[in-house]
Amino acid sequence: MIANAKNSVADKSFYFLLWGWLVFIGCILQFTLKVIVKTELHPAAWNIMYIGFIVSFWHGWRERKRTMVKTYVDDTLRDTWIVLGISQTLVVLIFLRRYDTNILICAAAILVSYIIPGYLLRSQHRKTINA
């Protein structure tokens, strides 16, 4: 049971990497459109998130077919992702439209909090599988 929970957490690196890269690209794209291109259509950069919703749904649906054991960790991770998604949406809607530099700060925060941990989780999971 504990081994299943560890593998479940480590195997979720896909979502960290997918959403980390999408938000990072969204931040950089919005900054570029707002500051360099100087267009009023800069919030449209966040339409890239629709790709994430579709890919996450598809990947989760495929993953659900392969899952044999559902743990408490799985339920907790699902709830955590829901809360993170709502929080990220609020951050984007409230703060990023006011300050240009906040967009770059957000990109750096996403790099440190999603992308790097995602690659670390993937590396850990691959070590566990190969061991």
N, C-alpha and C positions, 0 to 999 in steps of 0.2 A: 504494500500500500504506500509506504513512504517512497519507495523507488518510483512508483507510478506518479506520485505527486511531483517528485524532482524532475522527472522526464517531461511532465506536462508543462511545468514552468519553463524549463529550458527550451522546449520545442515551440514556445510562443514567440520566439525571436522573429518569426516572419512578420507578425503584426507590429512589433516595435520598429522593424526596418521599413515596412511599407508606410506606416503613418509618419514615422520620423522623416523619411525622405520626402513624402508628399507635403508635409507642413514646412519643411526646410525650403523646398522648391517654391511653395506658395509665398513664403516670406520674402525670399530673394526676388521672385517675380513681381510681387507687389511693390517692393522697394524700387526695383528697376523701372516699372511702369509709372510710379508716382514721382520719383525724384529725377531720374535720368530722362525718360521719355516725356514726362510731365503731362500725362493724360488723366482725365477724370474717370476713366474706366478701370483704374487700378484695382478696385475691389473684385473685379472679374477674375483676377488671378486665383482666387479661392475656389473657382469652379473645378479646379483640379481635384478637389476632395470627392467629387462624384465618382471618379475613378477608384478611389480608396473604398468607398461604400460598396461598389460593385465587386471589386476584387476581394474584399474582406468577406462579403456575403458568400461568394463562390467558394473561397478557400475554407471558410467555416463549414459550409454545407458538405464539402468533400471530406473534411476532417471528421465531421460528426459521424459519417458512415464508417470510418475506420476505428473510432473510439469504442473500446470495449468496456472500460471502467470509467465512471464519472466520479471524481473526488470532490471533496469540500474545496480544495484549491481551485478546481475548475470553476465552481460557482463563484468563489471570491474574485477570481480573475475576470469573469464575465461582468460582475458588478463594478469592479474597478475600471474596466474599459468604458462602461457606460458613463460613470462619473467623470472620467478623464475627457471623454468626448464632449460632454456638456460643458465642462470647465474650459476646454479649449475653444469651443464655440463662443462662450461668453468673453474670453480674452480677446478673441479676434474682433467681435462686434463692439466691444467697449473701448479697448485701448489702442488697437493698431490703426484705427482711422484718425487718431489725433496727432500722433507724433511719428515723424519719419524714422528717427533713430530707434524707436521701440521695435520696429520691424526687424532691424538687424540684430537687436538684443534677443528678440524672440527666436530668430534663426540660430543664434549661438546657443541659446538655452535648449532648443530642440536637438541640436547636434550633440550636446553633452548629456541630455536626459533620455533621448530615444535612440539615436543612431549608434552611439558608442556602446551603450548597454545591450542593444540588439545584437551587435556583432560579438560582444563578449558572451551573451547567452548562446548564440549559434556555435561559437567555438567550444564552449563548455559542453553543449549537447553532442557535438561531433566527437569530442574526446570520450564522452560516456558511451556512445554507441560503439566506437572503435576499441574500447578497453575490454 
